[in-house]
């Protein structure tokens, strides 16, 4: 009877082992690390069961707890029944110098695979990252390199965990190849690259290193900067010449723009007339075209020798008709007749008064043409002046034509007066 029971137990154990053996465990456990960021990843044979139904569980424990024989170690679960092929351990905040045991198993329909374990030590296995940032600053013919430490998951410096961390620097001229780069190692964050060429472009890359476990990060992207130095004379000359040309072109464009604006303004608001029409409207003095005199200067120019004279009084001489003169009587003494004739033909007769009248008119005509040098004031009426002067001339000619007639009439009148008396 005892043999039967033992046989059943042995069979049951073999059947359970066979069931568990049917579910393949995870394989190729790998730690993906960078500074204090840790992720455990693995692979799994999808042909062993349906891939959609499989889940994974990840646990960890400090290695020193497994050595203790007094009590059974307690595994802490990190990821339970997850379908992902990885588990992030960063939130555990593992001690950087500690050693931990990690294990993973697969589960399908309440069936579990065997546990797969992996030992992990951050100080030994975690990769170190490159500097957080690199800045370059020119200082004469040198370059100052400012390096920021790699950061932990809590944004702290990795030098808190790796005090002997240092930086490996490569720098070279940008025109040259990287193989000809010069090297420099420094544990400080500010480094000066000296003995460089002035006004030359240099490129710099930095790598983080930790020699105890032979750790090294990737290089940062190249950062390039031009050095400074003494300014060469040709650079000063070219800069001065360029600035002078730019200034000259600016002034030239400004003047041209000003003249163009003025010309456009005049062409728009004050358009120019054709030359032929402009000459006709201007009416130059020699063109024979009448024009309007619009200023006193033009009046003085055209009327320089014209004088305005007052209109003289016209003398009216009333001569008696021949019919009204009485005939001489026959009883007069012939001697007295001769005496009267002598007195009538003398220089004191009417011939003198007539001559005086004509001579009185001559000065008036003379005033019309000989007083230009005295100047004149007041408005000028060419039509009125022509009439006035013409009247004087006509009067003078009339007096000259009738001088003899007036003399004879005056003589006859004097004779009649004497005869009457």
C-alpha positions in Angstrom: 0.0 0.0 0.0 2.8 2.4 0.8 4.4 1.6 -2.5 1.2 2.5 -4.3 1.0 5.9 -2.6 4.6 6.7 -3.3 4.2 5.8 -6.9 1.2 8.1 -7.2 3.1 11.0 -5.7 6.0 10.4 -8.0 3.7 10.4 -11.0 2.0 13.6 -9.9 5.3 15.4 -9.5 6.4 14.3 -12.9 3.1 15.5 -14.4 3.4 18.9 -12.8 7.0 19.2 -14.0 5.9 18.3 -17.4 3.2 21.0 -17.4 5.6 23.6 -16.2 8.1 22.5 -18.8 5.6 23.0 -21.5 5.7 26.8 -20.9 9.1 28.3 -22.0 10.7 30.8 -19.6 12.0 34.2 -20.8 15.5 34.3 -22.1 18.4 36.7 -22.8 17.8 39.1 -19.9 19.5 42.4 -20.6 20.0 45.6 -18.6 19.6 48.9 -20.5 21.2 51.6 -18.3 22.4 55.2 -18.5 23.7 56.9 -15.4 20.9 56.0 -12.9 18.2 55.0 -15.4 17.7 51.2 -15.4 15.5 49.0 -17.5 15.4 45.2 -17.6 14.4 43.6 -21.0 14.1 40.0 -22.2 13.0 37.8 -25.1 10.5 35.0 -25.2 9.7 32.2 -27.6 6.3 33.1 -29.0 5.8 29.6 -30.5 5.4 28.0 -27.1 1.9 29.6 -26.5 -0.4 32.2 -27.8 1.5 35.5 -27.7 -1.6 37.5 -26.8 -2.3 35.6 -23.6 1.2 35.5 -22.1 2.1 37.9 -19.2 5.4 38.4 -17.3 6.3 39.1 -13.7 9.5 40.8 -12.5 10.9 40.7 -8.9 14.1 41.8 -7.2 16.0 41.3 -4.0 19.3 42.4 -2.6 21.9 39.8 -3.1 23.1 39.8 0.5 19.7 38.6 1.6 20.0 35.4 -0.3 23.2 34.4 1.5 21.4 34.5 4.9 20.3 31.0 6.0 18.3 32.0 9.0 15.2 33.2 7.1 13.8 32.9 3.6 14.4 36.0 1.4 11.4 38.1 0.4 11.3 39.0 -3.3 9.8 42.4 -4.1 7.5 42.6 -7.2 8.3 45.4 -9.6 6.2 44.5 -12.7 3.3 42.0 -12.3 1.4 40.2 -15.1 2.5 42.7 -17.8 2.5 41.9 -21.5 5.6 44.1 -22.1 9.0 42.5 -22.7 10.7 45.0 -20.4 10.4 46.5 -16.9 11.6 49.9 -15.7 13.6 49.8 -12.4 14.5 53.5 -12.3 11.8 54.3 -9.7 13.3 51.8 -7.2 16.2 54.2 -6.6 18.6 51.4 -6.3 21.8 52.1 -4.4 24.5 52.8 -6.9 27.1 50.6 -5.1 24.6 47.7 -4.2 24.3 44.3 -5.8 20.8 43.0 -6.7 19.2 39.8 -8.0 16.5 40.2 -10.6 14.2 37.4 -11.9 11.4 37.1 -14.5 8.8 34.4 -15.4 6.1 33.9 -18.0 2.4 33.0 -17.3 -0.3 31.6 -19.6 -3.8 30.5 -18.4 -2.6 30.1 -14.8 0.5 28.2 -15.9 3.8 29.6 -15.0 7.3 29.1 -16.4 10.4 28.8 -14.5 12.1 31.9 -13.0 15.1 33.3 -14.9 17.5 35.4 -12.7 20.2 38.0 -13.4 22.6 39.8 -11.1 22.9 43.6 -11.4 25.3 46.1 -9.9 24.8 49.7 -11.0 28.4 50.7 -10.2 29.7 48.0 -12.3 27.1 47.5 -15.0 25.4 50.9 -15.5 26.8 52.9 -18.4 27.8 56.5 -17.8 26.4 59.2 -20.1 28.1 62.1 -21.9 28.1 65.6 -20.4 24.8 67.3 -20.2 26.0 70.3 -22.2 29.2 71.9 -23.6 29.6 75.6 -24.3 32.5 77.4 -26.0 33.7 81.0 -25.3 36.5 82.7 -27.3 39.2 84.4 -25.2 41.8 86.1 -27.5 43.6 83.2 -29.3 42.2 80.6 -26.8 38.9 78.9 -26.2 37.2 78.3 -22.9 35.2 75.0 -22.7 32.4 74.9 -20.1 31.3 71.3 -19.4 28.2 70.3 -17.4 28.2 67.0 -15.5 26.0 64.1 -16.6 22.7 64.0 -14.7 21.0 61.3 -12.7 17.3 60.4 -12.7 16.8 63.0 -10.0 18.7 65.7 -12.0 21.7 65.4 -9.7 25.4 65.2 -10.8 26.9 61.8 -11.5 30.0 62.9 -9.6 28.0 62.3 -6.5 28.2 58.5 -7.4 31.5 58.6 -9.3 33.8 61.1 -7.7 36.7 60.2 -10.0 34.7 61.0 -13.1 36.7 63.0 -15.7 36.4 64.3 -19.2 38.3 63.5 -22.4 38.4 66.4 -24.9 39.2 66.3 -28.6 39.7 69.6 -30.5 40.8 70.3 -34.1 40.7 73.0 -36.8 37.4 72.8 -38.7 39.2 72.8 -42.0 41.2 69.8 -41.0 40.2 66.1 -40.4 39.2 64.8 -37.0 42.0 62.3 -37.1 44.4 65.2 -36.6 42.7 66.3 -33.4 44.5 67.2 -30.2 43.5 65.6 -26.9 43.1 66.9 -23.4 41.8 65.3 -20.2 40.4 67.2 -17.3 38.4 66.5 -14.2 37.2 70.1 -13.8 34.2 71.6 -15.6 36.0 74.7 -17.1 38.9 74.0 -19.4 41.0 76.5 -21.5 42.3 75.4 -24.8 45.4 77.5 -25.4 48.1 77.9 -28.1 45.5 78.2 -30.8 45.6 80.2 -34.0 43.9 83.5 -34.1 40.8 84.0 -36.1 40.5 80.3 -36.8 37.5 78.0 -36.4 38.0 75.0 -34.0 35.6 72.2 -33.2 35.4 70.4 -29.8 33.9 67.1 -28.7 33.9 65.8 -25.1 33.6 62.3 -23.6 32.9 61.2 -20.0 35.2 58.5 -18.5 35.5 56.4 -15.4 38.6 54.3 -15.2 37.8 52.0 -12.3 35.4 49.8 -14.4 36.7 51.2 -17.7 33.5 53.2 -18.4 33.3 55.7 -21.2 30.4 57.5 -22.7 29.8 58.5 -26.3 31.2 61.8 -27.6 29.0 64.9 -27.6 28.1 66.5 -30.9 30.8 68.8 -32.3 30.7 72.3 -31.1 32.6 74.9 -33.3 33.8 78.4 -32.4 36.1 81.0 -34.0 39.0 82.3 -31.9 39.9 85.9 -31.7 43.2 87.8 -31.9 44.9 90.9 -33.3 42.9 92.5 -36.1 45.0 92.4 -39.3 45.5 95.7 -41.3 43.8 94.4 -44.4 40.7 93.6 -42.4 40.5 97.2 -41.1 41.1 98.6 -44.6 38.4 96.4 -46.2 36.0 97.2 -43.5 36.6 101.0 -43.8 36.3 100.8 -47.6 33.1 98.8 -47.5 31.5 101.1 -45.0 32.5 104.1 -47.0 31.0 102.7 -50.2 27.8 101.8 -48.3 27.6 105.4 -47.0 28.2 106.9 -50.4 25.6 104.7 -52.0 23.2 105.6 -49.2 23.7 109.4 -49.7 23.5 109.0 -53.5 20.2 107.1 -53.3 18.9 109.7 -50.8 19.7 112.6 -53.1 18.3 110.8 -56.2 15.2 109.9 -54.3 14.7 113.5 -53.1 15.1 114.9 -56.7 12.8 112.3 -58.0 10.1 113.1 -55.5 10.4 116.9 -56.2 10.2 116.2 -60.0 7.2 114.0 -59.6 5.5 116.6 -57.4 6.1 119.3 -60.0 5.1 117.1 -62.9 1.8 116.2 -61.1 0.7 119.6 -59.6 2.6 122.0 -61.9 2.8 120.4 -65.4 5.1 122.1 -68.0 3.5 123.5 -71.2 4.9 122.9 -74.7 7.6 125.4 -75.8 5.6 126.8 -78.7 2.5 127.5 -76.5 4.6 128.8 -73.7 6.3 131.3 -76.0 2.9 132.5 -77.3 1.5 132.9 -73.8 4.6 134.6 -72.5 4.5 137.3 -75.3 8.1 138.4 -75.4 8.7 142.1 -76.2 10.2 141.3 -79.6 7.7 138.8 -80.7 5.0 141.3 -81.6 2.4 139.4 -79.5 0.3 141.5 -77.2 0.6 140.7 -73.5 -0.7 141.9 -70.2 1.5 144.2 -68.1 1.3 142.9 -64.6 3.9 144.8 -62.7 5.1 148.4 -62.2 8.6 147.6 -63.4 7.2 146.6 -66.8 5.2 149.8 -66.9 8.2 151.9 -66.2 10.2 150.0 -68.8 7.6 150.6 -71.6 6.5 154.1 -70.6 9.8 155.6 -69.7 9.5 158.8 -72.0 5.8 159.4 -71.6 4.5 162.3 -69.5 0.8 163.0 -68.6 -0.1 166.6 -69.4 -3.3 168.5 -68.3 -5.7 169.4 -71.1 -5.1 173.1 -72.0 -7.9 175.5 -72.4 -9.0 176.2 -76.0 -9.1 179.8 -77.0 -12.1 180.8 -79.0 -11.7 183.8 -81.3 -15.0 185.4 -82.4 -14.5 187.4 -85.6 -17.4 189.6 -86.8 -18.9 188.7 -90.1 -18.1 190.8 -93.1 -21.7 191.7 -93.5 -21.8 193.3 -90.0 -18.8 195.6 -90.6 -20.1 199.0 -91.7 -18.7 200.5 -94.9 -16.4 203.4 -94.5 -17.9 206.8 -95.1 -16.8 209.0 -97.9 -16.5 212.1 -95.7 -13.4 210.8 -94.0 -10.2 212.5 -94.7 -7.9 210.5 -96.9 -5.1 211.4 -94.7 -6.9 210.0 -91.7 -7.6 206.8 -93.7 -4.0 206.4 -94.3 -3.2 207.0 -90.7 -5.6 204.3 -89.7 -4.2 202.0 -92.2 -0.8 202.7 -90.9 -1.8 202.1 -87.3 -3.7 198.9 -88.3 -0.7 197.5 -90.2 1.6 198.3 -87.3 3.3 195.7 -85.2 0.8 196.4 -82.4 -2.3 195.3 -84.4 -4.1 192.0 -84.2 -1.2 190.2 -85.8 0.7 190.5 -82.5 -2.2 189.1 -80.5 -2.6 186.2 -83.0 1.1 185.5 -82.9 0.9 185.5 -79.1 -1.8 183.0 -79.2 0.2 180.6 -81.4 3.2 181.1 -79.3 1.3 180.3 -76.2 0.2 177.0 -77.7 3.7 175.9 -78.6 5.0 175.6 -75.0 2.0 173.3 -74.2 3.0 171.0 -77.0 6.5 171.1 -75.9 5.5 170.0 -72.4 4.0 166.8 -73.8 7.3 165.5 -75.2 10.1 167.2 -73.2 9.3 166.5 -69.5 10.1 162.8 -69.4 13.2 163.4 -67.3 11.0 164.9 -64.5 9.1 161.5 -64.1 5.5 161.1 -63.5 3.1 159.6 -61.0 -0.4 158.2 -61.2 -2.1 155.9 -63.6 -1.3 155.9 -67.2 -4.0 155.9 -70.0 -2.4 155.5 -73.4 -5.7 156.3 -75.2 -6.3 159.4 -73.2 -2.8 160.7 -73.7 -2.9 160.1 -77.4 -6.1 162.1 -77.6 -4.7 164.9 -75.5 -1.5 165.2 -77.4 -3.3 164.9 -80.7 -5.6 167.7 -79.6 -2.6 170.0 -79.0 -1.1 169.1 -82.3 -4.3 169.8 -84.1 -4.7 173.1 -82.3 -1.2 174.2 -83.3 -1.8 173.3 -87.0 -5.1 175.1 -87.0 -3.7 178.2 -85.5 -0.9 178.3 -88.0 -3.3 177.9 -90.9 -5.6 180.7 -89.8 -2.9 183.2 -88.7 -3.3 185.3 -91.8 -7.1 185.1 -91.8 -7.2 186.2 -88.1 -4.8 189.1 -88.9 -6.9 190.4 -91.7 -10.1 190.1 -89.6 -8.6 191.9 -86.7 -7.4 194.7 -89.0 -10.8 195.1 -90.5 -12.3 195.1 -87.0 -9.9 197.8 -85.8 -10.6 199.9 -88.7 -14.3 199.7 -88.0 -13.8 200.7 -84.4 -11.8 203.6 -85.4 -14.3 204.6 -88.0 -17.1 204.4 -85.5 -15.3 206.4 -83.0 
